[in-house]
Structure formats: structure tokens, C-alpha cells
């Protein structure tokens, strides 16, 4: 990632993890086909500073499940990233 991306406030920069069917079946929980459409799994690359009454709960390196709806897909130098709000994080998988 040569270009510097800075996220602000409660925003999180995530790199989506693409899973093969076999990898999906080895997780500790099952994600149904209907839910796969509206959620992604990814690695947190950067976090904002948070907002006054809502400190950041995720840290860089966390693996998260997040809502697809409301996320912003950005392409930087042929790499695909997502910018999400902390409220879009469904779970942290650490």
C-alpha cells in the first residue's frame, strides 16, 4: 500500500478476506448463504481516533465480520479496501 490512507473519527480501513468453501466450513460457526450476501470478513488495517462518547473497540490486526451495506469500497493501486464505521462491525474473531 504505497499511497497513505488515513481514516478519521470512528472509521476503520479493512482488507476483505476471501474465503474458499472449505475455509468457510472450518470456522467455529456457520455463516448461512443468506447472511454471506450482507456481511464480509476482513482484517483491520487502520483505525480512526474514535468519537467522544464511543471509543474504538477494534485494533489494527483484528479480524472482523462487518455489514456489507453501508461500507465504502475503495480501490487504491489495484487493491480493494473497505471503509466502515465501527457500528458496522458485527464481531471480532480474535
C-alpha positions as CSV (number, residue, x, y, z in Angstrom):
1,X,0.0,0.0,0.0
2,X,2.2,2.8,-1.3
3,X,-0.5,5.6,-1.0
4,X,-1.2,6.6,2.5
5,X,-4.8,6.1,3.6
6,X,-5.9,7.9,6.8
7,X,-9.2,7.1,8.3
8,X,-10.9,9.6,10.7
9,X,-13.3,9.5,13.7
10,X,-15.0,6.1,14.0
11,X,-13.9,4.8,10.6
12,X,-12.0,1.6,10.0
13,X,-10.0,0.5,7.0
14,X,-10.5,-3.2,6.3
15,X,-9.0,-5.6,3.7
16,X,-11.6,-8.2,2.9
17,X,-10.6,-11.8,3.3
18,X,-11.9,-14.0,0.5
19,X,-12.7,-17.5,1.8
20,X,-12.9,-20.7,-0.1
21,X,-15.8,-23.0,0.6
22,X,-13.5,-25.4,2.6
23,X,-12.3,-22.5,4.8
24,X,-15.8,-21.4,5.4
25,X,-16.7,-24.8,6.8
26,X,-13.8,-24.9,9.2
27,X,-14.8,-21.8,11.1
28,X,-16.2,-22.2,14.7
29,X,-19.6,-21.0,13.5
30,X,-21.7,-21.4,10.3
31,X,-22.5,-18.5,8.1
32,X,-25.6,-19.2,6.1
33,X,-25.8,-18.4,2.4
34,X,-28.4,-15.5,3.1
35,X,-26.0,-13.9,5.6
36,X,-23.0,-14.2,3.3
37,X,-24.6,-11.7,0.9
38,X,-24.8,-9.0,3.5
39,X,-21.6,-9.5,5.5
40,X,-17.9,-9.8,4.9
41,X,-14.9,-10.9,6.9
42,X,-11.7,-8.8,6.9
43,X,-8.6,-7.7,8.6
44,X,-8.4,-4.3,10.2
45,X,-5.5,-2.3,8.7
46,X,-6.1,1.2,10.2
47,X,-8.5,2.8,12.7
48,X,-9.6,6.3,13.3
49,X,-9.3,8.1,16.6
50,X,-12.9,7.4,17.7
51,X,-15.5,9.9,18.8
52,X,-16.0,11.4,22.2
53,X,-18.6,9.1,23.6
54,X,-17.7,6.0,21.6
55,X,-14.1,4.9,21.9
56,X,-12.7,2.4,19.3
57,X,-13.1,-1.2,20.3
58,X,-11.2,-2.7,17.4
59,X,-7.5,-2.7,17.0
60,X,-5.2,-3.0,14.0
61,X,-4.8,-6.6,13.1
62,X,-8.2,-7.7,14.3
63,X,-10.2,-10.0,12.1
64,X,-13.8,-8.7,12.0
65,X,-17.1,-9.6,10.4
66,X,-18.8,-6.4,9.1
67,X,-22.0,-5.4,7.3
68,X,-21.6,-5.0,3.6
69,X,-24.4,-2.5,3.4
70,X,-23.1,1.0,4.2
71,X,-19.5,0.1,3.7
72,X,-17.4,2.1,1.2
73,X,-15.4,0.0,-1.3
74,X,-12.3,1.8,-2.5
75,X,-9.6,0.8,-5.0
76,X,-6.1,2.0,-4.4
77,X,-3.4,0.9,-6.8
78,X,-5.4,-2.2,-7.9
79,X,-6.1,-3.2,-4.3
80,X,-9.6,-3.3,-2.9
81,X,-10.3,-2.0,0.6
82,X,-13.4,-1.2,2.6
83,X,-14.0,1.8,4.9
84,X,-16.6,1.1,7.5
85,X,-17.9,2.7,10.7
86,X,-17.3,0.9,13.9
87,X,-21.0,0.4,14.3
88,X,-20.9,-1.9,11.2
89,X,-18.7,-4.4,13.0
90,X,-20.7,-7.4,13.9
91,X,-18.0,-9.4,15.7
92,X,-14.3,-9.5,16.3
93,X,-12.8,-13.0,15.7
94,X,-9.6,-13.0,17.7
